[in-house]
């Protein structure tokens, strides 16, 4: 059962305790409000200001699990706070660990500060949870992907257009990286895991994956330099730095180019062009 008053009080106190800098927003010279404005929180949570305001007043509808998940992420809540809000809203909290899509506040704070850098937060199955603006421009809009296609490894074997965005001489290695990496995750998470279900689906759908899966490879490492072929700016060579959240098995991937290089100039051009989909 929903605790409307408890939910309203928690949301209001949490909003008032956050500062614009905490969530990647600019303070502005004329701000007088203590904490965030309701319209700012609503935008962060991808909902209307009226809907969010009614929740804070305790007069709104019973929010769905999807709405509560969006609110807890938009407010940069910890896992404990997330679980508390789900219970206030009358829902069971989602699972923690590798199966969770809830990004930790620490990773979000770092991502918010990477405005001029391609970066993304991904699950161990290669599902992109958050992107910077330039990350979207480089890699495509992750919000458009649903179901198994959220996983980069799944798309690699089932969408030929994705492989065309990578150099031909690296595609065989990358196929082995994705197949071997998925096998390692299945071994770690077990036969009833999401990873195991994804592997079974790929075995059924793609002959190339099935052949590699039957080789039982593991420990295959990707190239140190990531090479992309972007439809607007052409070829790029980028280094990828990784920051791991061990509790959630989420990774923050940051793509950088050598200063002064051709790839660095192309990233600057991409920032001007904006978000052109790679159709990944």
C-alpha positions as CSV (number, residue, x, y, z in Angstrom):
1,X,0.0,0.0,0.0
2,X,1.3,3.4,-0.9
3,X,2.3,5.8,1.9
4,X,1.4,9.1,0.2
5,X,2.4,11.4,3.0
6,X,5.7,9.5,3.6
7,X,6.5,9.6,-0.1
8,X,5.7,13.3,-0.4
9,X,7.8,14.2,2.6
10,X,10.8,12.2,1.5
11,X,10.7,13.6,-2.1
12,X,10.4,17.1,-0.8
13,X,13.3,16.8,1.7
14,X,15.5,15.1,-0.9
15,X,14.8,17.8,-3.5
16,X,15.5,20.6,-1.1
17,X,18.8,18.9,0.0
18,X,20.2,18.7,-3.5
19,X,22.1,21.5,-5.2
20,X,22.2,22.1,-9.0
21,X,25.9,21.1,-9.0
22,X,25.0,17.7,-7.4
23,X,23.0,16.7,-10.5
24,X,25.1,18.4,-13.3
25,X,23.0,21.6,-13.5
26,X,24.2,25.2,-13.7
27,X,23.3,27.3,-10.7
28,X,22.9,30.6,-12.5
29,X,23.5,34.1,-11.0
30,X,19.9,34.7,-9.9
31,X,19.0,31.5,-8.1
32,X,17.4,32.1,-4.7
33,X,15.7,28.7,-4.2
34,X,17.3,26.4,-1.6
35,X,17.8,23.1,-3.3
36,X,16.4,22.2,-6.7
37,X,13.2,23.5,-8.2
38,X,10.3,21.1,-8.9
39,X,10.6,21.7,-12.6
40,X,14.3,20.8,-12.5
41,X,13.6,17.5,-10.7
42,X,10.7,16.7,-13.1
43,X,13.1,17.2,-16.0
44,X,15.7,14.9,-14.4
45,X,13.0,12.3,-13.8
46,X,11.6,12.6,-17.3
47,X,8.0,13.5,-16.2
48,X,5.8,16.6,-16.2
49,X,6.2,19.2,-13.5
50,X,2.5,18.8,-12.6
51,X,2.9,15.1,-12.1
52,X,5.9,15.4,-9.8
53,X,4.4,18.4,-7.9
54,X,1.3,16.3,-7.1
55,X,3.5,13.5,-5.7
56,X,5.1,16.0,-3.4
57,X,1.7,17.3,-2.3
58,X,0.5,13.7,-1.7
59,X,-2.4,14.1,-4.2
60,X,-0.9,12.4,-7.2
61,X,-1.8,9.0,-8.7
62,X,-0.2,5.7,-7.6
63,X,3.1,5.9,-9.4
64,X,4.2,2.8,-11.3
65,X,7.4,1.0,-10.7
66,X,8.8,2.5,-13.9
67,X,8.0,6.0,-12.6
68,X,9.5,5.3,-9.2
69,X,12.7,4.0,-10.8
70,X,12.9,7.2,-12.9
71,X,12.4,9.3,-9.8
72,X,15.1,7.5,-7.7
73,X,17.6,7.9,-10.5
74,X,16.7,11.5,-11.2
75,X,17.2,12.4,-7.6
76,X,20.6,10.6,-7.5
77,X,19.5,8.3,-4.7
78,X,21.6,5.6,-3.1
79,X,20.5,2.0,-3.2
80,X,19.2,2.2,0.4
81,X,17.2,5.4,-0.5
82,X,16.0,3.8,-3.7
83,X,14.6,0.8,-1.8
84,X,13.0,3.1,0.8
85,X,11.1,5.1,-1.9
86,X,9.9,1.9,-3.6
87,X,8.4,0.7,-0.4
88,X,6.8,4.1,0.3
89,X,5.2,3.9,-3.1
90,X,3.8,0.4,-2.3
91,X,6.2,-1.6,-4.5
92,X,8.9,-4.2,-3.8
93,X,12.4,-2.8,-4.5
94,X,14.2,-4.1,-7.6
95,X,17.1,-6.6,-7.1
96,X,20.5,-5.2,-6.3
97,X,23.7,-6.2,-8.0
98,X,24.4,-7.1,-11.6
99,X,20.7,-7.3,-12.5
100,X,20.1,-3.7,-11.4
101,X,19.8,-0.7,-13.7
102,X,20.1,1.8,-10.8
103,X,23.3,3.8,-11.3
104,X,25.1,4.8,-8.1
105,X,25.2,8.6,-7.2
106,X,29.0,8.5,-7.4
107,X,29.1,7.3,-11.0
108,X,26.4,9.8,-11.9
109,X,28.3,12.7,-10.4
110,X,31.3,11.8,-12.4
111,X,29.3,11.4,-15.6
112,X,27.6,14.8,-15.0
113,X,31.1,16.4,-15.1
114,X,32.1,15.0,-18.4
115,X,30.1,17.4,-20.6
116,X,32.7,17.6,-23.3
117,X,33.7,14.0,-23.4
118,X,32.2,10.8,-24.9
119,X,31.2,8.7,-21.9
120,X,28.7,6.1,-20.9
121,X,27.7,3.9,-18.0
122,X,27.0,0.3,-19.0
123,X,26.0,-3.0,-17.3
124,X,28.2,-6.1,-17.5
125,X,26.0,-7.2,-20.4
126,X,26.9,-4.1,-22.4
127,X,23.6,-2.3,-21.8
128,X,24.0,1.5,-21.8
129,X,22.3,3.1,-18.8
130,X,23.5,6.7,-19.1
131,X,25.4,8.7,-21.7
132,X,26.9,12.1,-22.0
133,X,25.7,14.2,-25.0
134,X,28.9,13.5,-26.9
135,X,28.6,9.8,-26.0
136,X,25.3,9.8,-27.7
137,X,26.8,11.6,-30.7
138,X,29.6,9.0,-31.0
139,X,27.7,5.8,-30.1
140,X,24.1,6.4,-30.9
141,X,21.1,7.1,-28.6
142,X,20.8,4.2,-26.1
143,X,17.3,5.3,-25.0
144,X,16.0,4.0,-28.3
145,X,17.0,0.4,-27.6
146,X,14.7,-2.1,-25.9
147,X,14.7,-5.8,-25.0
148,X,17.8,-7.9,-25.8
149,X,19.0,-5.1,-28.2
150,X,20.0,-3.1,-25.2
151,X,23.1,-5.3,-25.1
152,X,26.0,-4.4,-27.3
153,X,27.0,-8.0,-27.6
154,X,23.5,-9.0,-28.8
155,X,23.4,-6.3,-31.4
156,X,27.0,-7.2,-32.5
157,X,25.8,-10.6,-33.7
158,X,22.3,-9.7,-34.9
159,X,22.7,-6.3,-36.5
160,X,25.2,-6.3,-39.4
161,X,25.1,-2.4,-39.6
162,X,26.7,-2.3,-36.1
163,X,29.8,-4.3,-37.3
164,X,30.2,-1.9,-40.2
165,X,31.0,0.9,-37.8
166,X,34.2,-0.9,-36.8
167,X,37.3,-1.7,-38.9
168,X,37.0,-4.9,-40.9
169,X,40.3,-6.3,-39.6
170,X,39.1,-6.2,-36.0
171,X,35.6,-7.7,-36.4
172,X,36.7,-11.3,-35.9
173,X,38.5,-10.4,-32.7
174,X,35.6,-8.3,-31.4
175,X,33.2,-11.2,-32.1
176,X,35.5,-13.5,-29.9
177,X,35.6,-10.8,-27.2
178,X,31.9,-10.6,-27.0
179,X,31.3,-14.3,-27.1
180,X,34.1,-15.1,-24.6
181,X,33.1,-12.3,-22.3
182,X,29.5,-13.5,-22.2
183,X,30.6,-17.0,-21.4
184,X,32.7,-15.7,-18.5
185,X,29.6,-13.8,-17.1
186,X,27.4,-16.9,-17.5
187,X,29.9,-19.0,-15.5
188,X,30.0,-16.3,-12.8
189,X,26.2,-15.7,-12.6
190,X,24.9,-19.2,-13.2
191,X,22.5,-21.0,-15.6
192,X,19.5,-19.1,-14.4
193,X,21.0,-15.6,-14.9
194,X,20.1,-12.9,-17.5
195,X,23.4,-13.6,-19.1
196,X,22.5,-17.3,-19.6
197,X,19.2,-16.3,-21.2
198,X,20.9,-13.9,-23.5
199,X,23.5,-16.5,-24.5
200,X,20.7,-19.1,-25.2
201,X,18.9,-16.5,-27.4
202,X,22.0,-15.8,-29.4
203,X,22.7,-19.5,-29.9
204,X,19.2,-19.8,-31.4
205,X,19.4,-16.7,-33.5
206,X,22.9,-16.4,-34.9
207,X,25.1,-19.1,-36.5
208,X,28.3,-17.1,-36.0
209,X,27.7,-16.7,-32.3
210,X,26.8,-20.4,-32.0
211,X,30.0,-21.4,-33.6
212,X,32.1,-19.2,-31.3
213,X,30.1,-20.3,-28.3
214,X,30.9,-23.9,-29.0
215,X,34.6,-23.1,-28.9
216,X,34.3,-22.3,-25.1
217,X,36.8,-19.4,-25.3
218,X,37.4,-17.1,-22.4
219,X,39.8,-14.4,-21.5
220,X,39.9,-12.8,-24.9
221,X,40.8,-9.1,-24.5
222,X,39.7,-6.2,-26.8
223,X,42.2,-4.0,-28.6
224,X,43.7,-1.2,-26.4
225,X,42.7,1.4,-28.9
226,X,39.0,1.7,-29.9
227,X,38.6,2.4,-33.6
228,X,35.3,3.7,-34.8
229,X,34.0,4.7,-38.3
230,X,31.5,7.5,-37.6
231,X,29.1,8.4,-40.5
232,X,29.7,12.2,-40.1
233,X,33.3,12.6,-39.0
234,X,35.0,9.4,-40.3
235,X,37.5,7.2,-38.6
236,X,38.5,7.8,-34.9
237,X,41.1,6.2,-32.7
238,X,40.2,6.6,-29.0
239,X,41.4,5.2,-25.7
240,X,38.8,3.9,-23.3
241,X,39.3,4.4,-19.5
242,X,37.1,2.3,-17.2
243,X,35.8,2.9,-13.7
244,X,34.1,0.0,-12.0
245,X,31.3,0.1,-9.5
246,X,31.8,-3.4,-7.9
247,X,28.5,-3.4,-6.0
248,X,26.4,-3.0,-9.1
249,X,28.9,-4.4,-11.7
250,X,28.4,-1.1,-13.7
251,X,31.2,0.4,-15.6
252,X,31.8,4.1,-16.5
253,X,33.5,4.1,-19.9
254,X,35.3,7.3,-20.9
255,X,36.6,7.7,-24.5
256,X,39.5,10.1,-25.1
257,X,41.8,11.1,-28.0
258,X,45.4,12.0,-27.9
259,X,45.6,15.8,-27.6
260,X,46.4,17.4,-31.0
261,X,45.6,14.3,-32.9
262,X,43.3,14.0,-35.9
263,X,40.9,12.1,-33.7
264,X,40.8,14.9,-31.2
265,X,39.9,17.4,-33.9
266,X,37.2,15.0,-35.1
267,X,35.7,14.8,-31.6
268,X,35.6,18.6,-31.5
269,X,33.8,18.6,-34.8
270,X,31.4,16.0,-33.5
271,X,30.6,18.2,-30.5
272,X,29.6,20.9,-32.9
273,X,27.6,18.7,-35.3
274,X,25.6,17.2,-32.4
275,X,23.9,13.8,-31.9
276,X,23.9,12.0,-35.3
277,X,22.8,8.4,-34.8
278,X,25.1,5.6,-35.6
279,X,22.1,3.3,-35.9
280,X,23.7,0.9,-33.4
